[in-house]
């Protein structure tokens, strides 16, 4: 999570506002239990809100991200297609 940590440092320095982390939904892990991603765990440690749409190209995902009113989006190893509208 070097990218998230770098953004958190920039936010702490007042360079930017880190409004949320968008990550994939929790997946079954050990013994079939839902397990959060390492990115989600780190975002929670940092106190950053987490958004977990099933698909970014779904009808609900676009508004979820757009409602945050970001000036910029940073993508790092998301693992799914990112729609052009975002």
N, CA, C and O atoms as a CHARMM CRD file, in Angstrom:
* protein
*
  344
    1    1 UNK  N      0.77900  -1.18000   0.00000 PROA 1      0.00000
    2    1 UNK  CA     0.00000   0.00000   0.00000 PROA 1      0.00000
    3    1 UNK  C      0.84300   1.27600   0.00000 PROA 1      0.00000
    4    1 UNK  O      0.46700   2.26700   0.62500 PROA 1      0.00000
    5    2 UNK  N      1.95500   1.25400  -0.68300 PROA 2      0.00000
    6    2 UNK  CA     2.76700   2.46300  -0.73900 PROA 2      0.00000
    7    2 UNK  C      2.01000   3.65200  -1.33100 PROA 2      0.00000
    8    2 UNK  O      2.20300   4.78600  -0.89400 PROA 2      0.00000
    9    3 UNK  N      1.15500   3.40200  -2.31800 PROA 3      0.00000
   10    3 UNK  CA     0.40600   4.50600  -2.93200 PROA 3      0.00000
   11    3 UNK  C     -0.54900   5.13300  -1.92900 PROA 3      0.00000
   12    3 UNK  O     -0.62200   6.35800  -1.83000 PROA 3      0.00000
   13    4 UNK  N     -1.27300   4.32500  -1.19300 PROA 4      0.00000
   14    4 UNK  CA    -2.20900   4.83400  -0.19400 PROA 4      0.00000
   15    4 UNK  C     -1.46300   5.56300   0.91700 PROA 4      0.00000
   16    4 UNK  O     -1.90000   6.62200   1.36700 PROA 4      0.00000
   17    5 UNK  N     -0.35200   5.01000   1.35700 PROA 5      0.00000
   18    5 UNK  CA     0.43200   5.67100   2.40400 PROA 5      0.00000
   19    5 UNK  C      0.96200   7.01900   1.93000 PROA 5      0.00000
   20    5 UNK  O      0.98000   7.98300   2.69500 PROA 5      0.00000
   21    6 UNK  N      1.39400   7.09300   0.66700 PROA 6      0.00000
   22    6 UNK  CA     1.88200   8.36600   0.12200 PROA 6      0.00000
   23    6 UNK  C      0.74900   9.39200   0.05600 PROA 6      0.00000
   24    6 UNK  O      0.95800  10.56400   0.37000 PROA 6      0.00000
   25    7 UNK  N     -0.44100   8.96300  -0.35000 PROA 7      0.00000
   26    7 UNK  CA    -1.58200   9.87900  -0.38300 PROA 7      0.00000
   27    7 UNK  C     -1.96000  10.32200   1.03200 PROA 7      0.00000
   28    7 UNK  O     -2.30800  11.48500   1.24200 PROA 7      0.00000
   29    8 UNK  N     -1.89600   9.42100   1.99000 PROA 8      0.00000
   30    8 UNK  CA    -2.21000   9.76400   3.38100 PROA 8      0.00000
   31    8 UNK  C     -1.21000  10.78900   3.92200 PROA 8      0.00000
   32    8 UNK  O     -1.59300  11.71000   4.64300 PROA 8      0.00000
   33    9 UNK  N      0.07200  10.63100   3.57500 PROA 9      0.00000
   34    9 UNK  CA     1.07500  11.61500   4.00600 PROA 9      0.00000
   35    9 UNK  C      0.79300  12.97800   3.38500 PROA 9      0.00000
   36    9 UNK  O      0.90500  14.00300   4.05700 PROA 9      0.00000
   37   10 UNK  N      0.42700  12.99500   2.10300 PROA 10     0.00000
   38   10 UNK  CA     0.10300  14.26200   1.43500 PROA 10     0.00000
   39   10 UNK  C     -1.12600  14.89700   2.07500 PROA 10     0.00000
   40   10 UNK  O     -1.18800  16.11800   2.22200 PROA 10     0.00000
   41   11 UNK  N     -2.10000  14.08200   2.45400 PROA 11     0.00000
   42   11 UNK  CA    -3.29700  14.60500   3.11600 PROA 11     0.00000
   43   11 UNK  C     -2.93600  15.17500   4.48300 PROA 11     0.00000
   44   11 UNK  O     -3.43900  16.23200   4.86600 PROA 11     0.00000
   45   12 UNK  N     -2.07800  14.49100   5.21300 PROA 12     0.00000
   46   12 UNK  CA    -1.65800  14.97400   6.53500 PROA 12     0.00000
   47   12 UNK  C     -0.89000  16.28400   6.42300 PROA 12     0.00000
   48   12 UNK  O     -0.94300  17.11600   7.32900 PROA 12     0.00000
   49   13 UNK  N     -0.17900  16.47000   5.32200 PROA 13     0.00000
   50   13 UNK  CA     0.57700  17.70100   5.09400 PROA 13     0.00000
   51   13 UNK  C     -0.30500  18.83000   4.55900 PROA 13     0.00000
   52   13 UNK  O      0.15600  19.96000   4.40200 PROA 13     0.00000
   53   14 UNK  N     -1.56600  18.52200   4.28100 PROA 14     0.00000
   54   14 UNK  CA    -2.48200  19.53600   3.77600 PROA 14     0.00000
   55   14 UNK  C     -2.39700  19.76600   2.28300 PROA 14     0.00000
   56   14 UNK  O     -2.96300  20.73200   1.77100 PROA 14     0.00000
   57   15 UNK  N     -1.70300  18.89800   1.58100 PROA 15     0.00000
   58   15 UNK  CA    -1.54100  19.03800   0.13900 PROA 15     0.00000
   59   15 UNK  C     -2.79500  18.63800  -0.62000 PROA 15     0.00000
   60   15 UNK  O     -3.07100  19.16500  -1.69800 PROA 15     0.00000
   61   16 UNK  N     -3.56000  17.69900  -0.05300 PROA 16     0.00000
   62   16 UNK  CA    -4.78000  17.23100  -0.69900 PROA 16     0.00000
   63   16 UNK  C     -5.74100  16.70500   0.35600 PROA 16     0.00000
   64   16 UNK  O     -5.36200  16.47600   1.50400 PROA 16     0.00000
   65   17 UNK  N     -6.98900  16.51700  -0.05400 PROA 17     0.00000
   66   17 UNK  CA    -7.98900  15.87000   0.79800 PROA 17     0.00000
   67   17 UNK  C     -8.18200  14.46000   0.27800 PROA 17     0.00000
   68   17 UNK  O     -8.52900  14.26000  -0.88600 PROA 17     0.00000
   69   18 UNK  N     -7.95900  13.50000   1.12800 PROA 18     0.00000
   70   18 UNK  CA    -8.17500  12.10000   0.77300 PROA 18     0.00000
   71   18 UNK  C     -9.58400  11.75400   1.22400 PROA 18     0.00000
   72   18 UNK  O     -9.81600  11.48400   2.40200 PROA 18     0.00000
   73   19 UNK  N    -10.53900  11.76200   0.27200 PROA 19     0.00000
   74   19 UNK  CA   -11.94900  11.64600   0.64200 PROA 19     0.00000
   75   19 UNK  C    -12.42800  10.21600   0.78800 PROA 19     0.00000
   76   19 UNK  O    -13.37900   9.96200   1.52700 PROA 19     0.00000
   77   20 UNK  N    -11.79000   9.26800   0.09800 PROA 20     0.00000
   78   20 UNK  CA   -12.22500   7.87200   0.20100 PROA 20     0.00000
   79   20 UNK  C    -11.24500   6.96700  -0.52600 PROA 20     0.00000
   80   20 UNK  O    -10.43600   7.40400  -1.34400 PROA 20     0.00000
   81   21 UNK  N    -11.35100   5.69600  -0.19400 PROA 21     0.00000
   82   21 UNK  CA   -10.63800   4.64700  -0.90500 PROA 21     0.00000
   83   21 UNK  C    -11.69900   3.75400  -1.53200 PROA 21     0.00000
   84   21 UNK  O    -12.61600   3.29600  -0.85100 PROA 21     0.00000
   85   22 UNK  N    -11.56800   3.51000  -2.83300 PROA 22     0.00000
   86   22 UNK  CA   -12.47500   2.59700  -3.52900 PROA 22     0.00000
   87   22 UNK  C    -11.71200   1.29400  -3.71600 PROA 22     0.00000
   88   22 UNK  O    -10.63300   1.27600  -4.30700 PROA 22     0.00000
   89   23 UNK  N    -12.27100   0.22400  -3.21700 PROA 23     0.00000
   90   23 UNK  CA   -11.62500  -1.07800  -3.32900 PROA 23     0.00000
   91   23 UNK  C    -12.67000  -2.14200  -3.62500 PROA 23     0.00000
   92   23 UNK  O    -13.86900  -1.91800  -3.45500 PROA 23     0.00000
   93   24 UNK  N    -12.21100  -3.27700  -4.06000 PROA 24     0.00000
   94   24 UNK  CA   -13.13000  -4.35800  -4.38400 PROA 24     0.00000
   95   24 UNK  C    -13.81800  -4.86600  -3.11800 PROA 24     0.00000
   96   24 UNK  O    -13.29800  -4.69700  -2.01500 PROA 24     0.00000
   97   25 UNK  N    -14.97900  -5.48500  -3.27800 PROA 25     0.00000
   98   25 UNK  CA   -15.68200  -6.03000  -2.11400 PROA 25     0.00000
   99   25 UNK  C    -14.84700  -7.10300  -1.41500 PROA 25     0.00000
  100   25 UNK  O    -13.98500  -7.73700  -2.02300 PROA 25     0.00000
  101   26 UNK  N    -15.12200  -7.28900  -0.13100 PROA 26     0.00000
  102   26 UNK  CA   -14.45900  -8.34000   0.62800 PROA 26     0.00000
  103   26 UNK  C    -14.68500  -9.67500  -0.06800 PROA 26     0.00000
  104   26 UNK  O    -15.75900  -9.92500  -0.61600 PROA 26     0.00000
  105   27 UNK  N    -13.68600 -10.51500  -0.04200 PROA 27     0.00000
  106   27 UNK  CA   -13.73800 -11.82100  -0.70900 PROA 27     0.00000
  107   27 UNK  C    -13.59500 -12.93000   0.32600 PROA 27     0.00000
  108   27 UNK  O    -13.03200 -12.71700   1.40000 PROA 27     0.00000
  109   28 UNK  N    -14.10700 -14.11500   0.00000 PROA 28     0.00000
  110   28 UNK  CA   -13.89200 -15.24200   0.90900 PROA 28     0.00000
  111   28 UNK  C    -12.40100 -15.52100   1.06700 PROA 28     0.00000
  112   28 UNK  O    -11.65800 -15.60600   0.08800 PROA 28     0.00000
  113   29 UNK  N    -11.99300 -15.65800   2.29300 PROA 29     0.00000
  114   29 UNK  CA   -10.58600 -15.94500   2.57400 PROA 29     0.00000
  115   29 UNK  C    -10.46300 -17.27800   3.26500 PROA 29     0.00000
  116   29 UNK  O    -11.06100 -18.26700   2.84300 PROA 29     0.00000
  117   30 UNK  N     -9.69400 -17.30500   4.31800 PROA 30     0.00000
  118   30 UNK  CA    -9.45200 -18.51400   5.08200 PROA 30     0.00000
  119   30 UNK  C    -10.75700 -19.10400   5.60100 PROA 30     0.00000
  120   30 UNK  O    -11.54700 -18.41700   6.24800 PROA 30     0.00000
  121   31 UNK  N    -10.97000 -20.36000   5.31500 PROA 31     0.00000
  122   31 UNK  CA   -12.16100 -21.08800   5.75600 PROA 31     0.00000
  123   31 UNK  C    -13.47100 -20.48200   5.25900 PROA 31     0.00000
  124   31 UNK  O    -14.52000 -20.65200   5.88000 PROA 31     0.00000
  125   32 UNK  N    -13.39800 -19.77800   4.14200 PROA 32     0.00000
  126   32 UNK  CA   -14.59800 -19.23500   3.52900 PROA 32     0.00000
  127   32 UNK  C    -15.13200 -17.96500   4.16200 PROA 32     0.00000
  128   32 UNK  O    -16.14500 -17.43000   3.71300 PROA 32     0.00000
  129   33 UNK  N    -14.47900 -17.48100   5.18100 PROA 33     0.00000
  130   33 UNK  CA   -14.92600 -16.23600   5.82300 PROA 33     0.00000
  131   33 UNK  C    -14.57300 -15.03900   4.95000 PROA 33     0.00000
  132   33 UNK  O    -13.52100 -15.01600   4.31200 PROA 33     0.00000
  133   34 UNK  N    -15.44900 -14.05500   4.92800 PROA 34     0.00000
  134   34 UNK  CA   -15.15000 -12.83600   4.17900 PROA 34     0.00000
  135   34 UNK  C    -13.95400 -12.14900   4.81100 PROA 34     0.00000
  136   34 UNK  O    -13.87400 -11.99000   6.02900 PROA 34     0.00000
  137   35 UNK  N    -13.03300 -11.75000   3.96200 PROA 35     0.00000
  138   35 UNK  CA   -11.82500 -11.09400   4.43800 PROA 35     0.00000
  139   35 UNK  C    -11.64400  -9.77500   3.70100 PROA 35     0.00000
  140   35 UNK  O    -11.74100  -9.73200   2.47500 PROA 35     0.00000
  141   36 UNK  N    -11.38200  -8.70400   4.43500 PROA 36     0.00000
  142   36 UNK  CA   -11.12500  -7.42400   3.77700 PROA 36     0.00000
  143   36 UNK  C     -9.75800  -7.44000   3.10300 PROA 36     0.00000
  144   36 UNK  O     -8.85300  -8.17000   3.50800 PROA 36     0.00000
  145   37 UNK  N     -9.63100  -6.61900   2.06900 PROA 37     0.00000
  146   37 UNK  CA    -8.33700  -6.49700   1.39900 PROA 37     0.00000
  147   37 UNK  C     -7.38000  -5.73100   2.30900 PROA 37     0.00000
  148   37 UNK  O     -7.79800  -5.04800   3.24400 PROA 37     0.00000
  149   38 UNK  N     -6.10300  -5.85900   2.01900 PROA 38     0.00000
  150   38 UNK  CA    -5.09400  -5.12400   2.78100 PROA 38     0.00000
  151   38 UNK  C     -5.29800  -3.61800   2.62500 PROA 38     0.00000
  152   38 UNK  O     -5.04300  -2.85100   3.55400 PROA 38     0.00000
  153   39 UNK  N     -5.76000  -3.20000   1.44500 PROA 39     0.00000
  154   39 UNK  CA    -6.01500  -1.76600   1.20900 PROA 39     0.00000
  155   39 UNK  C     -7.14900  -1.28200   2.10700 PROA 39     0.00000
  156   39 UNK  O     -7.06000  -0.20300   2.69400 PROA 39     0.00000
  157   40 UNK  N     -8.20700  -2.07000   2.21600 PROA 40     0.00000
  158   40 UNK  CA    -9.31800  -1.68200   3.07900 PROA 40     0.00000
  159   40 UNK  C     -8.85900  -1.59200   4.52700 PROA 40     0.00000
  160   40 UNK  O     -9.18700  -0.63700   5.23000 PROA 40     0.00000
  161   41 UNK  N     -8.10400  -2.58400   4.96800 PROA 41     0.00000
  162   41 UNK  CA    -7.62100  -2.55600   6.35000 PROA 41     0.00000
  163   41 UNK  C     -6.77300  -1.32100   6.61500 PROA 41     0.00000
  164   41 UNK  O     -6.91300  -0.68800   7.66100 PROA 41     0.00000
  165   42 UNK  N     -5.89600  -0.97200   5.67900 PROA 42     0.00000
  166   42 UNK  CA    -5.03800   0.20500   5.86000 PROA 42     0.00000
  167   42 UNK  C     -5.86300   1.49200   5.83400 PROA 42     0.00000
  168   42 UNK  O     -5.60400   2.40600   6.61700 PROA 42     0.00000
  169   43 UNK  N     -6.83700   1.57100   4.95400 PROA 43     0.00000
  170   43 UNK  CA    -7.69500   2.75900   4.90100 PROA 43     0.00000
  171   43 UNK  C     -8.42300   2.94100   6.23100 PROA 43     0.00000
  172   43 UNK  O     -8.53800   4.06000   6.73000 PROA 43     0.00000
  173   44 UNK  N     -8.91000   1.85000   6.79900 PROA 44     0.00000
  174   44 UNK  CA    -9.59700   1.93100   8.08900 PROA 44     0.00000
  175   44 UNK  C     -8.62900   2.40400   9.17100 PROA 44     0.00000
  176   44 UNK  O     -8.98700   3.23400  10.00800 PROA 44     0.00000
  177   45 UNK  N     -7.40000   1.87600   9.15500 PROA 45     0.00000
  178   45 UNK  CA    -6.38400   2.32800  10.11700 PROA 45     0.00000
  179   45 UNK  C     -6.13700   3.82900  10.00300 PROA 45     0.00000
  180   45 UNK  O     -5.92900   4.51600  11.00300 PROA 45     0.00000
  181   46 UNK  N     -6.16300   4.32400   8.76800 PROA 46     0.00000
  182   46 UNK  CA    -5.91200   5.75100   8.51500 PROA 46     0.00000
  183   46 UNK  C     -7.14600   6.61300   8.75000 PROA 46     0.00000
  184   46 UNK  O     -7.05400   7.84100   8.74400 PROA 46     0.00000
  185   47 UNK  N     -8.29400   5.98300   8.95600 PROA 47     0.00000
  186   47 UNK  CA    -9.53200   6.73600   9.15400 PROA 47     0.00000
  187   47 UNK  C    -10.13100   7.27300   7.86700 PROA 47     0.00000
  188   47 UNK  O    -10.87000   8.25700   7.88200 PROA 47     0.00000
  189   48 UNK  N     -9.81200   6.62500   6.75200 PROA 48     0.00000
  190   48 UNK  CA   -10.32400   7.05200   5.44900 PROA 48     0.00000
  191   48 UNK  C    -11.55900   6.22200   5.11500 PROA 48     0.00000
  192   48 UNK  O    -11.51800   4.99700   5.22800 PROA 48     0.00000
  193   49 UNK  N    -12.66100   6.86100   4.70300 PROA 49     0.00000
  194   49 UNK  CA   -13.85400   6.10000   4.31100 PROA 49     0.00000
  195   49 UNK  C    -13.55300   5.13200   3.16800 PROA 49     0.00000
  196   49 UNK  O    -12.72700   5.41400   2.30000 PROA 49     0.00000
  197   50 UNK  N    -14.23200   3.99500   3.18200 PROA 50     0.00000
  198   50 UNK  CA   -14.03400   2.95700   2.17200 PROA 50     0.00000
  199   50 UNK  C    -15.32800   2.74700   1.39800 PROA 50     0.00000
  200   50 UNK  O    -16.40200   2.61500   1.98300 PROA 50     0.00000
  201   51 UNK  N    -15.20900   2.71800   0.07400 PROA 51     0.00000
  202   51 UNK  CA   -16.33500   2.43300  -0.81800 PROA 51     0.00000
  203   51 UNK  C    -16.00600   1.13300  -1.53600 PROA 51     0.00000
  204   51 UNK  O    -14.90800   0.98000  -2.07100 PROA 51     0.00000
  205   52 UNK  N    -16.95900   0.18500  -1.55100 PROA 52     0.00000
  206   52 UNK  CA   -16.70900  -1.12200  -2.15500 PROA 52     0.00000
  207   52 UNK  C    -17.81500  -1.52800  -3.12000 PROA 52     0.00000
  208   52 UNK  O    -18.58800  -2.43800  -2.82000 PROA 52     0.00000
  209   53 UNK  N    -17.90600  -0.86600  -4.28200 PROA 53     0.00000
  210   53 UNK  CA   -18.92500  -1.27900  -5.25000 PROA 53     0.00000
  211   53 UNK  C    -18.58400  -2.64500  -5.83500 PROA 53     0.00000
  212   53 UNK  O    -17.41200  -2.98400  -5.99400 PROA 53     0.00000
  213   54 UNK  N    -19.60800  -3.42400  -6.15100 PROA 54     0.00000
  214   54 UNK  CA   -19.38300  -4.73700  -6.76100 PROA 54     0.00000
  215   54 UNK  C    -18.70700  -4.55100  -8.11600 PROA 54     0.00000
  216   54 UNK  O    -17.71500  -5.21600  -8.41500 PROA 54     0.00000
  217   55 UNK  N    -19.24000  -3.65200  -8.93000 PROA 55     0.00000
  218   55 UNK  CA   -18.64400  -3.30600 -10.22100 PROA 55     0.00000
  219   55 UNK  C    -18.67400  -1.79500 -10.38300 PROA 55     0.00000
  220   55 UNK  O    -19.68100  -1.15800 -10.07300 PROA 55     0.00000
  221   56 UNK  N    -17.60500  -1.22900 -10.85300 PROA 56     0.00000
  222   56 UNK  CA   -17.59300   0.21400 -11.09500 PROA 56     0.00000
  223   56 UNK  C    -18.45000   0.60700 -12.27300 PROA 56     0.00000
  224   56 UNK  O    -18.87700   1.75800 -12.36200 PROA 56     0.00000
  225   57 UNK  N    -18.71600  -0.31500 -13.18400 PROA 57     0.00000
  226   57 UNK  CA   -19.52700   0.04600 -14.33300 PROA 57     0.00000
  227   57 UNK  C    -21.01100  -0.19800 -14.08600 PROA 57     0.00000
  228   57 UNK  O    -21.82100  -0.02800 -14.99700 PROA 57     0.00000
  229   58 UNK  N    -21.37800  -0.59100 -12.88100 PROA 58     0.00000
  230   58 UNK  CA   -22.78300  -0.77000 -12.53500 PROA 58     0.00000
  231   58 UNK  C    -23.47600   0.58100 -12.38500 PROA 58     0.00000
  232   58 UNK  O    -22.82000   1.61800 -12.28800 PROA 58     0.00000
  233   59 UNK  N    -24.79300   0.55800 -12.36600 PROA 59     0.00000
  234   59 UNK  CA   -25.55800   1.80600 -12.27300 PROA 59     0.00000
  235   59 UNK  C    -25.30400   2.55800 -10.97800 PROA 59     0.00000
  236   59 UNK  O    -25.33200   3.78900 -10.97400 PROA 59     0.00000
  237   60 UNK  N    -25.05900   1.85800  -9.88200 PROA 60     0.00000
  238   60 UNK  CA   -24.89800   2.51600  -8.58700 PROA 60     0.00000
  239   60 UNK  C    -23.47400   3.00700  -8.34000 PROA 60     0.00000
  240   60 UNK  O    -23.28200   3.95600  -7.58100 PROA 60     0.00000
  241   61 UNK  N    -22.47800   2.39000  -8.95700 PROA 61     0.00000
  242   61 UNK  CA   -21.08500   2.70600  -8.65200 PROA 61     0.00000
  243   61 UNK  C    -20.67400   4.09700  -9.10900 PROA 61     0.00000
  244   61 UNK  O    -19.97200   4.79500  -8.37800 PROA 61     0.00000
  245   62 UNK  N    -21.09200   4.51700 -10.29500 PROA 62     0.00000
  246   62 UNK  CA   -20.73200   5.84500 -10.79300 PROA 62     0.00000
  247   62 UNK  C    -21.14800   6.94200  -9.84200 PROA 62     0.00000
  248   62 UNK  O    -20.32400   7.77700  -9.46900 PROA 62     0.00000
  249   63 UNK  N    -22.42200   6.96300  -9.43500 PROA 63     0.00000
  250   63 UNK  CA   -22.83600   7.98700  -8.47000 PROA 63     0.00000
  251   63 UNK  C    -22.10900   7.87900  -7.13200 PROA 63     0.00000
  252   63 UNK  O    -21.83800   8.90000  -6.50100 PROA 63     0.00000
  253   64 UNK  N    -21.79300   6.67700  -6.69100 PROA 64     0.00000
  254   64 UNK  CA   -21.05500   6.53000  -5.42300 PROA 64     0.00000
  255   64 UNK  C    -19.74900   7.30700  -5.46900 PROA 64     0.00000
  256   64 UNK  O    -19.40700   8.02700  -4.53100 PROA 64     0.00000
  257   65 UNK  N    -19.03100   7.15600  -6.55900 PROA 65     0.00000
  258   65 UNK  CA   -17.75100   7.84200  -6.69500 PROA 65     0.00000
  259   65 UNK  C    -17.96700   9.31400  -7.00000 PROA 65     0.00000
  260   65 UNK  O    -17.31500  10.17000  -6.40100 PROA 65     0.00000
  261   66 UNK  N    -18.86400   9.62200  -7.91400 PROA 66     0.00000
  262   66 UNK  CA   -19.10100  11.02200  -8.29200 PROA 66     0.00000
  263   66 UNK  C    -19.63600  11.85600  -7.13600 PROA 66     0.00000
  264   66 UNK  O    -19.33200  13.04600  -7.05000 PROA 66     0.00000
  265   67 UNK  N    -20.42300  11.26200  -6.24800 PROA 67     0.00000
  266   67 UNK  CA   -20.95700  11.99700  -5.09500 PROA 67     0.00000
  267   67 UNK  C    -19.85600  12.46000  -4.14700 PROA 67     0.00000
  268   67 UNK  O    -20.06700  13.38600  -3.36400 PROA 67     0.00000
  269   68 UNK  N    -18.69800  11.83400  -4.20700 PROA 68     0.00000
  270   68 UNK  CA   -17.56700  12.27000  -3.38900 PROA 68     0.00000
  271   68 UNK  C    -16.96400  13.57000  -3.91700 PROA 68     0.00000
  272   68 UNK  O    -16.20600  14.23900  -3.21600 PROA 68     0.00000
  273   69 UNK  N    -17.30800  13.92500  -5.16300 PROA 69     0.00000
  274   69 UNK  CA   -16.85400  15.13800  -5.83700 PROA 69     0.00000
  275   69 UNK  C    -15.33000  15.27100  -5.86600 PROA 69     0.00000
  276   69 UNK  O    -14.78400  16.30600  -5.48300 PROA 69     0.00000
  277   70 UNK  N    -14.64900  14.21600  -6.32100 PROA 70     0.00000
  278   70 UNK  CA   -13.18000  14.29400  -6.35400 PROA 70     0.00000
  279   70 UNK  C    -12.68100  15.20600  -7.46500 PROA 70     0.00000
  280   70 UNK  O    -13.28800  15.29400  -8.53200 PROA 70     0.00000
  281   71 UNK  N    -11.57700  15.87600  -7.20500 PROA 71     0.00000
  282   71 UNK  CA   -10.89600  16.63700  -8.24600 PROA 71     0.00000
  283   71 UNK  C    -10.03100  15.71100  -9.07900 PROA 71     0.00000
  284   71 UNK  O     -9.76700  15.98100 -10.25100 PROA 71     0.00000
  285   72 UNK  N     -9.59600  14.62800  -8.47700 PROA 72     0.00000
  286   72 UNK  CA    -8.75000  13.65500  -9.16700 PROA 72     0.00000
  287   72 UNK  C     -9.00600  12.26800  -8.59100 PROA 72     0.00000
  288   72 UNK  O     -9.41200  12.11800  -7.43900 PROA 72     0.00000
  289   73 UNK  N     -8.76100  11.26900  -9.41400 PROA 73     0.00000
  290   73 UNK  CA    -8.86100   9.87400  -8.98500 PROA 73     0.00000
  291   73 UNK  C     -7.48700   9.23700  -9.18100 PROA 73     0.00000
  292   73 UNK  O     -6.84300   9.45100 -10.20700 PROA 73     0.00000
  293   74 UNK  N     -7.04600   8.46900  -8.21500 PROA 74     0.00000
  294   74 UNK  CA    -5.77600   7.76700  -8.31200 PROA 74     0.00000
  295   74 UNK  C     -6.07700   6.27900  -8.30800 PROA 74     0.00000
  296   74 UNK  O     -6.73800   5.78200  -7.39600 PROA 74     0.00000
  297   75 UNK  N     -5.60000   5.56300  -9.31800 PROA 75     0.00000
  298   75 UNK  CA    -5.84800   4.11900  -9.42400 PROA 75     0.00000
  299   75 UNK  C     -4.53800   3.38400  -9.22300 PROA 75     0.00000
  300   75 UNK  O     -3.52500   3.73500  -9.82800 PROA 75     0.00000
  301   76 UNK  N     -4.55600   2.38000  -8.38900 PROA 76     0.00000
  302   76 UNK  CA    -3.35900   1.55600  -8.17700 PROA 76     0.00000
  303   76 UNK  C     -3.80200   0.11600  -7.96500 PROA 76     0.00000
  304   76 UNK  O     -4.41600  -0.20600  -6.94800 PROA 76     0.00000
  305   77 UNK  N     -3.49600  -0.73900  -8.91300 PROA 77     0.00000
  306   77 UNK  CA    -3.74800  -2.17800  -8.80100 PROA 77     0.00000
  307   77 UNK  C     -5.18300  -2.49100  -8.40000 PROA 77     0.00000
  308   77 UNK  O     -5.41100  -3.29400  -7.49500 PROA 77     0.00000
  309   78 UNK  N     -6.15000  -1.86700  -9.06300 PROA 78     0.00000
  310   78 UNK  CA    -7.55800  -2.09100  -8.71200 PROA 78     0.00000
  311   78 UNK  C     -8.03400  -3.46800  -9.14300 PROA 78     0.00000
  312   78 UNK  O     -8.78100  -4.11700  -8.41000 PROA 78     0.00000
  313   79 UNK  N     -7.62100  -3.92200 -10.30800 PROA 79     0.00000
  314   79 UNK  CA    -7.94400  -5.27900 -10.73200 PROA 79     0.00000
  315   79 UNK  C     -9.23400  -5.43700 -11.50800 PROA 79     0.00000
  316   79 UNK  O     -9.57300  -6.55900 -11.88400 PROA 79     0.00000
  317   80 UNK  N     -9.96200  -4.38200 -11.76300 PROA 80     0.00000
  318   80 UNK  CA   -11.17200  -4.42700 -12.58500 PROA 80     0.00000
  319   80 UNK  C    -11.11600  -3.29800 -13.60000 PROA 80     0.00000
  320   80 UNK  O    -10.34500  -2.35100 -13.44800 PROA 80     0.00000
  321   81 UNK  N    -11.93900  -3.40500 -14.63800 PROA 81     0.00000
  322   81 UNK  CA   -12.01200  -2.33300 -15.61400 PROA 81     0.00000
  323   81 UNK  C    -12.60000  -1.07700 -14.97900 PROA 81     0.00000
  324   81 UNK  O    -13.51100  -1.14400 -14.15400 PROA 81     0.00000
  325   82 UNK  N    -12.06100   0.05400 -15.37900 PROA 82     0.00000
  326   82 UNK  CA   -12.52400   1.34000 -14.88300 PROA 82     0.00000
  327   82 UNK  C    -13.26000   2.01800 -16.01900 PROA 82     0.00000
  328   82 UNK  O    -12.67400   2.24600 -17.07800 PROA 82     0.00000
  329   83 UNK  N    -14.54400   2.35100 -15.82900 PROA 83     0.00000
  330   83 UNK  CA   -15.31100   2.94500 -16.92500 PROA 83     0.00000
  331   83 UNK  C    -14.79000   4.34600 -17.29200 PROA 83     0.00000
  332   83 UNK  O    -14.29200   5.08200 -16.44000 PROA 83     0.00000
  333   84 UNK  N    -14.91400   4.68100 -18.54400 PROA 84     0.00000
  334   84 UNK  CA   -14.44500   5.99000 -19.03300 PROA 84     0.00000
  335   84 UNK  C    -15.09700   7.15400 -18.29900 PROA 84     0.00000
  336   84 UNK  O    -14.45200   8.18100 -18.09100 PROA 84     0.00000
  337   85 UNK  N    -16.35800   7.02000 -17.90200 PROA 85     0.00000
  338   85 UNK  CA   -17.05200   8.15100 -17.26700 PROA 85     0.00000
  339   85 UNK  C    -16.40200   8.55600 -15.94800 PROA 85     0.00000
  340   85 UNK  O    -16.60700   9.67500 -15.47700 PROA 85     0.00000
  341   86 UNK  N    -15.61400   7.65100 -15.34100 PROA 86     0.00000
  342   86 UNK  CA   -14.90100   8.01100 -14.12500 PROA 86     0.00000
  343   86 UNK  C    -13.54000   8.56500 -14.45200 PROA 86     0.00000
  344   86 UNK  O    -12.78700   8.92700 -13.54700 PROA 86     0.00000
